[in-house]
């Protein structure tokens, strides 16, 4: 099973979009599944179902920061991280049409109550595909840019 397939499976098991992406990378971030799921739990549904930045993109961004982020004020590192994150987000937008949850889901409700995960939910929502896409984009980036330890 590929990492992207695993992330999509996690989503269908009930993890939110951000959790599914981020948990799929636990083997490289060093965080446990539980730690990761907890840290990114508010990012699902476009930040707590506000329908802003897609949770799959947020999960991808979280993992990217864990692996390639900077940890002290450094304008050059900041520019590099921002440039790369923008490039990853652009790849996602090119394939998904947007990085904004409400655009991808065509203006769904934004109340904080989770939508029940039914067969109809999975049939109508593109979220598993967005999780797969974000995971694939980051997986490809990691393959091309080995993580420095």
C-alpha positions in Angstrom: 0.0 0.0 0.0 1.4 3.4 -0.9 1.5 6.2 1.6 -1.3 8.0 -0.3 -3.5 4.9 -0.2 -2.8 4.6 3.5 -3.8 8.2 4.1 -7.1 7.8 2.1 -7.8 4.6 4.2 -7.2 6.6 7.4 -9.8 9.1 6.2 -12.3 6.4 5.5 -11.7 5.0 9.0 -12.9 8.3 10.5 -9.8 10.5 10.8 -10.3 14.0 9.5 -8.5 15.1 6.4 -5.6 16.8 8.1 -5.1 13.9 10.5 -5.2 11.3 7.6 -2.4 13.1 5.8 -0.2 13.8 8.8 -0.6 10.4 10.4 0.5 8.8 7.1 3.9 10.4 7.6 4.5 9.3 11.2 7.3 7.1 10.1 9.3 10.1 9.0 8.2 12.8 11.4 8.9 10.6 14.5 5.6 11.4 16.2 3.3 8.7 17.2 -0.1 8.2 15.4 -1.8 9.5 18.6 0.4 12.6 19.0 0.0 13.5 15.3 -3.7 13.0 15.3 -4.1 15.2 18.4 -1.8 18.0 17.1 -3.6 18.3 13.8 -7.1 17.5 14.9 -8.3 21.2 14.8 -7.2 21.6 11.1 -9.9 19.3 9.7 -12.7 20.8 7.7 -10.7 23.8 6.8 -9.7 24.8 10.3 -12.4 23.5 12.6 -15.0 23.3 9.8 -14.7 27.0 9.1 -14.1 25.7 5.5 -11.0 27.8 5.0 -7.7 26.1 3.9 -8.4 22.4 3.0 -7.4 20.1 5.9 -5.5 17.9 3.5 -3.3 20.9 2.6 -3.0 21.8 6.3 -1.8 18.3 7.1 0.6 18.4 4.2 1.9 21.8 5.5 2.3 20.5 9.1 4.4 17.5 7.9 6.4 19.7 5.6 7.2 22.0 8.5 8.1 19.1 10.7 10.6 17.8 8.2 12.0 21.0 6.5 11.0 23.9 8.7 13.4 26.3 10.5 13.6 26.7 14.2 15.3 30.1 14.7 14.8 33.5 13.1 16.4 33.3 9.7 15.1 35.3 6.8 16.7 33.0 4.2 15.3 29.9 5.7 11.9 31.6 6.0 11.9 32.5 2.4 12.9 29.0 1.3 10.2 27.4 3.5 7.6 29.8 2.2 8.6 29.4 -1.4 8.5 25.6 -1.2 5.2 25.6 0.7 3.7 27.9 -2.0 4.9 25.5 -4.7 3.3 22.5 -2.9 0.1 24.4 -2.5 0.1 25.5 -6.2 0.5 21.8 -7.2 -2.5 20.9 -5.1 -4.5 23.8 -6.4 -3.7 22.9 -10.0 -5.1 19.4 -9.5 -7.9 20.1 -7.1 -9.0 23.5 -8.4 -8.5 25.2 -5.0 -6.8 24.9 -1.7 -9.9 26.3 0.1 -12.3 23.7 1.6 -15.5 25.6 0.8 -14.5 25.8 -2.8 -13.6 22.2 -3.1 -16.8 21.1 -1.3 -19.0 23.7 -3.1 -20.1 25.7 0.0 -21.0 23.1 2.5 -22.3 24.0 6.0 -19.7 25.3 8.3 -21.1 24.5 11.7 -18.8 22.7 14.1 -20.9 19.5 14.2 -19.1 16.7 12.2 -21.1 15.2 9.4 -21.9 11.5 10.0 -19.6 9.2 8.1 -22.0 7.2 6.0 -21.7 5.6 2.6 -23.5 8.6 1.1 -21.0 10.9 2.8 -18.1 9.1 1.2 -19.8 8.9 -2.2 -20.5 12.6 -2.3 -17.3 14.0 -0.7 -14.0 14.4 -2.6 -12.1 14.5 0.7 -10.5 11.1 0.4 -9.2 12.1 -3.1 -7.9 15.4 -1.6 -6.1 13.4 1.2 -4.6 11.1 -1.5 -3.5 14.1 -3.6 -1.9 16.1 -0.8 -0.1 13.0 0.5 1.2 12.1 -3.0 2.4 15.7 -3.6 4.4 15.7 -0.3 5.6 12.1 -0.8 7.0 13.1 -4.2 8.7 16.2 -2.7 10.3 14.1 0.0 11.6 11.6 -2.6 13.2 14.4 -4.6 14.5 16.2 -1.4 15.9 13.7 1.1 15.4 14.8 4.7 18.6 15.9 6.4 19.1 14.6 9.8 
